Amino acid sequence: MKRHLIVGAVAGLAATWAVVASADEAAEVTTAGQHAGMAAGSADIKMVHTHLHHVVNCLVGPSGAGFDKAAGNPCEGKGNGAIADGGDKTKLEAVVAKAEDGIKSDDLATAKKDASDAQAMLTK
């Protein structure tokens, strides 16, 4: 009887973890999308880059490639990064690549276009 209770408790915890991971991932993707929009609407390249770093940080998380602690992490406390929390890895890595393209560009129009594209990719 005890064995069945333990197995049931472990299964219940696993189901709870899956729900939490999904909530974390959704919150991180939402926040990343908001920051992509902020980047697209920014008036100067520094703010575009800052918000694009936030997009990357929310998607890859503190342990992920490309995470920039100095840029700040608006997703701190929301999870481990949308990719690590069970998000669509292929889709989210494409968004990270698009945001990183914008970070690499010093041309305001190009960086803002990359930000707008990243935002659109997150809403599809």
mmCIF file of the C-alpha atoms, coordinates in Angstrom:
data_MODEL
# 
_entry.id   MODEL 
# 
loop_
_atom_site.group_PDB 
_atom_site.id 
_atom_site.type_symbol 
_atom_site.label_atom_id 
_atom_site.label_alt_id 
_atom_site.label_comp_id 
_atom_site.label_asym_id 
_atom_site.label_entity_id 
_atom_site.label_seq_id 
_atom_site.pdbx_PDB_ins_code 
_atom_site.Cartn_x 
_atom_site.Cartn_y 
_atom_site.Cartn_z 
_atom_site.occupancy 
_atom_site.B_iso_or_equiv 
_atom_site.pdbx_formal_charge 
_atom_site.auth_seq_id 
_atom_site.auth_comp_id 
_atom_site.auth_asym_id 
_atom_site.auth_atom_id 
_atom_site.pdbx_PDB_model_num 
ATOM 1   C CA . MET A 1 1   ? 0.000  0.000  0.000   1.00 0.00 ? 1   MET A CA 1 
ATOM 2   C CA . LYS A 1 2   ? 2.784  2.427  0.913   1.00 0.00 ? 2   LYS A CA 1 
ATOM 3   C CA . ARG A 1 3   ? 4.492  1.751  -2.402  1.00 0.00 ? 3   ARG A CA 1 
ATOM 4   C CA . HIS A 1 4   ? 1.333  2.725  -4.312  1.00 0.00 ? 4   HIS A CA 1 
ATOM 5   C CA . LEU A 1 5   ? 1.037  5.919  -2.302  1.00 0.00 ? 5   LEU A CA 1 
ATOM 6   C CA . ILE A 1 6   ? 4.637  6.857  -3.048  1.00 0.00 ? 6   ILE A CA 1 
ATOM 7   C CA . VAL A 1 7   ? 4.255  6.098  -6.752  1.00 0.00 ? 7   VAL A CA 1 
ATOM 8   C CA . GLY A 1 8   ? 1.033  8.138  -6.815  1.00 0.00 ? 8   GLY A CA 1 
ATOM 9   C CA . ALA A 1 9   ? 2.684  11.046 -5.008  1.00 0.00 ? 9   ALA A CA 1 
ATOM 10  C CA . VAL A 1 10  ? 5.625  11.042 -7.429  1.00 0.00 ? 10  VAL A CA 1 
ATOM 11  C CA . ALA A 1 11  ? 3.262  10.968 -10.419 1.00 0.00 ? 11  ALA A CA 1 
ATOM 12  C CA . GLY A 1 12  ? 1.292  13.854 -8.923  1.00 0.00 ? 12  GLY A CA 1 
ATOM 13  C CA . LEU A 1 13  ? 4.452  15.882 -8.425  1.00 0.00 ? 13  LEU A CA 1 
ATOM 14  C CA . ALA A 1 14  ? 5.523  15.195 -11.996 1.00 0.00 ? 14  ALA A CA 1 
ATOM 15  C CA . ALA A 1 15  ? 2.160  16.413 -13.291 1.00 0.00 ? 15  ALA A CA 1 
ATOM 16  C CA . THR A 1 16  ? 2.414  19.528 -11.114 1.00 0.00 ? 16  THR A CA 1 
ATOM 17  C CA . TRP A 1 17  ? 5.955  20.177 -12.398 1.00 0.00 ? 17  TRP A CA 1 
ATOM 18  C CA . ALA A 1 18  ? 4.720  19.943 -16.002 1.00 0.00 ? 18  ALA A CA 1 
ATOM 19  C CA . VAL A 1 19  ? 2.028  22.556 -15.314 1.00 0.00 ? 19  VAL A CA 1 
ATOM 20  C CA . VAL A 1 20  ? 4.541  24.857 -13.591 1.00 0.00 ? 20  VAL A CA 1 
ATOM 21  C CA . ALA A 1 21  ? 7.022  24.453 -16.453 1.00 0.00 ? 21  ALA A CA 1 
ATOM 22  C CA . SER A 1 22  ? 4.322  25.364 -18.960 1.00 0.00 ? 22  SER A CA 1 
ATOM 23  C CA . ALA A 1 23  ? 3.337  28.420 -16.934 1.00 0.00 ? 23  ALA A CA 1 
ATOM 24  C CA . ASP A 1 24  ? 6.986  29.465 -16.637 1.00 0.00 ? 24  ASP A CA 1 
ATOM 25  C CA . GLU A 1 25  ? 7.575  29.060 -20.349 1.00 0.00 ? 25  GLU A CA 1 
ATOM 26  C CA . ALA A 1 26  ? 4.427  30.997 -21.234 1.00 0.00 ? 26  ALA A CA 1 
ATOM 27  C CA . ALA A 1 27  ? 5.320  33.881 -18.900 1.00 0.00 ? 27  ALA A CA 1 
ATOM 28  C CA . GLU A 1 28  ? 8.845  34.027 -20.300 1.00 0.00 ? 28  GLU A CA 1 
ATOM 29  C CA . VAL A 1 29  ? 7.652  33.998 -23.915 1.00 0.00 ? 29  VAL A CA 1 
ATOM 30  C CA . THR A 1 30  ? 5.113  36.730 -23.133 1.00 0.00 ? 30  THR A CA 1 
ATOM 31  C CA . THR A 1 31  ? 7.772  38.879 -21.471 1.00 0.00 ? 31  THR A CA 1 
ATOM 32  C CA . ALA A 1 32  ? 10.195 38.270 -24.338 1.00 0.00 ? 32  ALA A CA 1 
ATOM 33  C CA . GLY A 1 33  ? 7.515  39.360 -26.803 1.00 0.00 ? 33  GLY A CA 1 
ATOM 34  C CA . GLN A 1 34  ? 6.858  42.528 -24.818 1.00 0.00 ? 34  GLN A CA 1 
ATOM 35  C CA . HIS A 1 35  ? 10.556 43.392 -24.839 1.00 0.00 ? 35  HIS A CA 1 
ATOM 36  C CA . ALA A 1 36  ? 10.841 42.671 -28.553 1.00 0.00 ? 36  ALA A CA 1 
ATOM 37  C CA . GLY A 1 37  ? 8.022  45.187 -29.031 1.00 0.00 ? 37  GLY A CA 1 
ATOM 38  C CA . MET A 1 38  ? 9.790  47.691 -26.785 1.00 0.00 ? 38  MET A CA 1 
ATOM 39  C CA . ALA A 1 39  ? 12.967 47.223 -28.825 1.00 0.00 ? 39  ALA A CA 1 
ATOM 40  C CA . ALA A 1 40  ? 11.073 47.760 -32.065 1.00 0.00 ? 40  ALA A CA 1 
ATOM 41  C CA . GLY A 1 41  ? 9.615  50.987 -30.705 1.00 0.00 ? 41  GLY A CA 1 
ATOM 42  C CA . SER A 1 42  ? 12.820 52.364 -29.184 1.00 0.00 ? 42  SER A CA 1 
ATOM 43  C CA . ALA A 1 43  ? 14.203 55.675 -30.426 1.00 0.00 ? 43  ALA A CA 1 
ATOM 44  C CA . ASP A 1 44  ? 17.895 54.860 -30.048 1.00 0.00 ? 44  ASP A CA 1 
ATOM 45  C CA . ILE A 1 45  ? 20.138 51.895 -30.737 1.00 0.00 ? 45  ILE A CA 1 
ATOM 46  C CA . LYS A 1 46  ? 21.177 51.486 -27.094 1.00 0.00 ? 46  LYS A CA 1 
ATOM 47  C CA . MET A 1 47  ? 17.587 50.846 -25.999 1.00 0.00 ? 47  MET A CA 1 
ATOM 48  C CA . VAL A 1 48  ? 16.956 48.548 -28.952 1.00 0.00 ? 48  VAL A CA 1 
ATOM 49  C CA . HIS A 1 49  ? 19.986 46.497 -27.921 1.00 0.00 ? 49  HIS A CA 1 
ATOM 50  C CA . THR A 1 50  ? 18.967 46.510 -24.238 1.00 0.00 ? 50  THR A CA 1 
ATOM 51  C CA . HIS A 1 51  ? 15.482 45.190 -24.949 1.00 0.00 ? 51  HIS A CA 1 
ATOM 52  C CA . LEU A 1 52  ? 16.798 42.617 -27.427 1.00 0.00 ? 52  LEU A CA 1 
ATOM 53  C CA . HIS A 1 53  ? 19.160 41.370 -24.707 1.00 0.00 ? 53  HIS A CA 1 
ATOM 54  C CA . HIS A 1 54  ? 16.070 41.009 -22.519 1.00 0.00 ? 54  HIS A CA 1 
ATOM 55  C CA . VAL A 1 55  ? 14.437 38.898 -25.238 1.00 0.00 ? 55  VAL A CA 1 
ATOM 56  C CA . VAL A 1 56  ? 17.467 36.620 -25.378 1.00 0.00 ? 56  VAL A CA 1 
ATOM 57  C CA . ASN A 1 57  ? 17.741 36.415 -21.585 1.00 0.00 ? 57  ASN A CA 1 
ATOM 58  C CA . CYS A 1 58  ? 14.078 35.425 -21.175 1.00 0.00 ? 58  CYS A CA 1 
ATOM 59  C CA . LEU A 1 59  ? 14.343 32.721 -23.805 1.00 0.00 ? 59  LEU A CA 1 
ATOM 60  C CA . VAL A 1 60  ? 17.718 31.164 -22.956 1.00 0.00 ? 60  VAL A CA 1 
ATOM 61  C CA . GLY A 1 61  ? 17.674 31.698 -19.183 1.00 0.00 ? 61  GLY A CA 1 
ATOM 62  C CA . PRO A 1 62  ? 20.623 32.302 -16.866 1.00 0.00 ? 62  PRO A CA 1 
ATOM 63  C CA . SER A 1 63  ? 22.346 29.041 -17.834 1.00 0.00 ? 63  SER A CA 1 
ATOM 64  C CA . GLY A 1 64  ? 21.789 29.392 -21.576 1.00 0.00 ? 64  GLY A CA 1 
ATOM 65  C CA . ALA A 1 65  ? 24.137 30.412 -24.350 1.00 0.00 ? 65  ALA A CA 1 
ATOM 66  C CA . GLY A 1 66  ? 23.991 34.126 -24.998 1.00 0.00 ? 66  GLY A CA 1 
ATOM 67  C CA . PHE A 1 67  ? 22.644 35.103 -21.572 1.00 0.00 ? 67  PHE A CA 1 
ATOM 68  C CA . ASP A 1 68  ? 23.973 38.543 -20.601 1.00 0.00 ? 68  ASP A CA 1 
ATOM 69  C CA . LYS A 1 69  ? 23.633 39.167 -16.884 1.00 0.00 ? 69  LYS A CA 1 
ATOM 70  C CA . ALA A 1 70  ? 24.781 42.787 -17.257 1.00 0.00 ? 70  ALA A CA 1 
ATOM 71  C CA . ALA A 1 71  ? 21.802 43.533 -19.530 1.00 0.00 ? 71  ALA A CA 1 
ATOM 72  C CA . GLY A 1 72  ? 19.310 42.553 -16.851 1.00 0.00 ? 72  GLY A CA 1 
ATOM 73  C CA . ASN A 1 73  ? 16.743 39.806 -16.816 1.00 0.00 ? 73  ASN A CA 1 
ATOM 74  C CA . PRO A 1 74  ? 13.083 40.821 -16.771 1.00 0.00 ? 74  PRO A CA 1 
ATOM 75  C CA . CYS A 1 75  ? 12.227 37.113 -16.481 1.00 0.00 ? 75  CYS A CA 1 
ATOM 76  C CA . GLU A 1 76  ? 14.107 36.608 -13.233 1.00 0.00 ? 76  GLU A CA 1 
ATOM 77  C CA . GLY A 1 77  ? 11.947 34.495 -10.940 1.00 0.00 ? 77  GLY A CA 1 
ATOM 78  C CA . LYS A 1 78  ? 9.671  33.367 -13.789 1.00 0.00 ? 78  LYS A CA 1 
ATOM 79  C CA . GLY A 1 79  ? 11.592 30.214 -14.657 1.00 0.00 ? 79  GLY A CA 1 
ATOM 80  C CA . ASN A 1 80  ? 14.829 28.929 -16.132 1.00 0.00 ? 80  ASN A CA 1 
ATOM 81  C CA . GLY A 1 81  ? 14.386 30.360 -19.626 1.00 0.00 ? 81  GLY A CA 1 
ATOM 82  C CA . ALA A 1 82  ? 11.582 29.493 -22.007 1.00 0.00 ? 82  ALA A CA 1 
ATOM 83  C CA . ILE A 1 83  ? 13.725 26.999 -23.907 1.00 0.00 ? 83  ILE A CA 1 
ATOM 84  C CA . ALA A 1 84  ? 14.797 25.152 -20.746 1.00 0.00 ? 84  ALA A CA 1 
ATOM 85  C CA . ASP A 1 85  ? 11.247 25.295 -19.383 1.00 0.00 ? 85  ASP A CA 1 
ATOM 86  C CA . GLY A 1 86  ? 9.874  23.261 -22.265 1.00 0.00 ? 86  GLY A CA 1 
ATOM 87  C CA . GLY A 1 87  ? 9.219  25.786 -24.994 1.00 0.00 ? 87  GLY A CA 1 
ATOM 88  C CA . ASP A 1 88  ? 9.391  24.981 -28.700 1.00 0.00 ? 88  ASP A CA 1 
ATOM 89  C CA . LYS A 1 89  ? 13.180 24.809 -28.953 1.00 0.00 ? 89  LYS A CA 1 
ATOM 90  C CA . THR A 1 90  ? 13.403 25.211 -32.729 1.00 0.00 ? 90  THR A CA 1 
ATOM 91  C CA . LYS A 1 91  ? 11.069 28.210 -32.799 1.00 0.00 ? 91  LYS A CA 1 
ATOM 92  C CA . LEU A 1 92  ? 12.589 29.911 -29.754 1.00 0.00 ? 92  LEU A CA 1 
ATOM 93  C CA . GLU A 1 93  ? 16.162 29.395 -30.948 1.00 0.00 ? 93  GLU A CA 1 
ATOM 94  C CA . ALA A 1 94  ? 15.168 31.092 -34.227 1.00 0.00 ? 94  ALA A CA 1 
ATOM 95  C CA . VAL A 1 95  ? 13.840 34.041 -32.211 1.00 0.00 ? 95  VAL A CA 1 
ATOM 96  C CA . VAL A 1 96  ? 17.097 34.170 -30.226 1.00 0.00 ? 96  VAL A CA 1 
ATOM 97  C CA . ALA A 1 97  ? 19.065 34.220 -33.489 1.00 0.00 ? 97  ALA A CA 1 
ATOM 98  C CA . LYS A 1 98  ? 16.893 37.062 -34.835 1.00 0.00 ? 98  LYS A CA 1 
ATOM 99  C CA . ALA A 1 99  ? 17.320 39.058 -31.598 1.00 0.00 ? 99  ALA A CA 1 
ATOM 100 C CA . GLU A 1 100 ? 21.074 38.454 -31.691 1.00 0.00 ? 100 GLU A CA 1 
ATOM 101 C CA . ASP A 1 101 ? 21.162 39.752 -35.276 1.00 0.00 ? 101 ASP A CA 1 
ATOM 102 C CA . GLY A 1 102 ? 19.579 42.964 -34.009 1.00 0.00 ? 102 GLY A CA 1 
ATOM 103 C CA . ILE A 1 103 ? 22.071 43.181 -31.139 1.00 0.00 ? 103 ILE A CA 1 
ATOM 104 C CA . LYS A 1 104 ? 24.963 42.860 -33.601 1.00 0.00 ? 104 LYS A CA 1 
ATOM 105 C CA . SER A 1 105 ? 23.652 45.644 -35.810 1.00 0.00 ? 105 SER A CA 1 
ATOM 106 C CA . ASP A 1 106 ? 24.535 49.272 -35.154 1.00 0.00 ? 106 ASP A CA 1 
ATOM 107 C CA . ASP A 1 107 ? 22.000 50.409 -37.748 1.00 0.00 ? 107 ASP A CA 1 
ATOM 108 C CA . LEU A 1 108 ? 18.862 51.577 -35.929 1.00 0.00 ? 108 LEU A CA 1 
ATOM 109 C CA . ALA A 1 109 ? 16.442 50.647 -38.724 1.00 0.00 ? 109 ALA A CA 1 
ATOM 110 C CA . THR A 1 110 ? 17.944 47.169 -39.144 1.00 0.00 ? 110 THR A CA 1 
ATOM 111 C CA . ALA A 1 111 ? 17.988 46.441 -35.418 1.00 0.00 ? 111 ALA A CA 1 
ATOM 112 C CA . LYS A 1 112 ? 14.396 47.636 -35.030 1.00 0.00 ? 112 LYS A CA 1 
ATOM 113 C CA . LYS A 1 113 ? 13.327 45.433 -37.964 1.00 0.00 ? 113 LYS A CA 1 
ATOM 114 C CA . ASP A 1 114 ? 14.994 42.441 -36.322 1.00 0.00 ? 114 ASP A CA 1 
ATOM 115 C CA . ALA A 1 115 ? 13.146 43.289 -33.098 1.00 0.00 ? 115 ALA A CA 1 
ATOM 116 C CA . SER A 1 116 ? 9.838  43.530 -34.939 1.00 0.00 ? 116 SER A CA 1 
ATOM 117 C CA . ASP A 1 117 ? 10.519 40.208 -36.656 1.00 0.00 ? 117 ASP A CA 1 
ATOM 118 C CA . ALA A 1 118 ? 11.373 38.584 -33.311 1.00 0.00 ? 118 ALA A CA 1 
ATOM 119 C CA . GLN A 1 119 ? 8.125  39.868 -31.829 1.00 0.00 ? 119 GLN A CA 1 
ATOM 120 C CA . ALA A 1 120 ? 6.128  38.504 -34.769 1.00 0.00 ? 120 ALA A CA 1 
ATOM 121 C CA . MET A 1 121 ? 7.860  35.123 -34.468 1.00 0.00 ? 121 MET A CA 1 
ATOM 122 C CA . LEU A 1 122 ? 6.840  34.923 -30.813 1.00 0.00 ? 122 LEU A CA 1 
ATOM 123 C CA . THR A 1 123 ? 3.180  35.565 -31.578 1.00 0.00 ? 123 THR A CA 1 
ATOM 124 C CA . LYS A 1 124 ? 2.837  32.902 -34.304 1.00 0.00 ? 124 LYS A CA 1 
# 
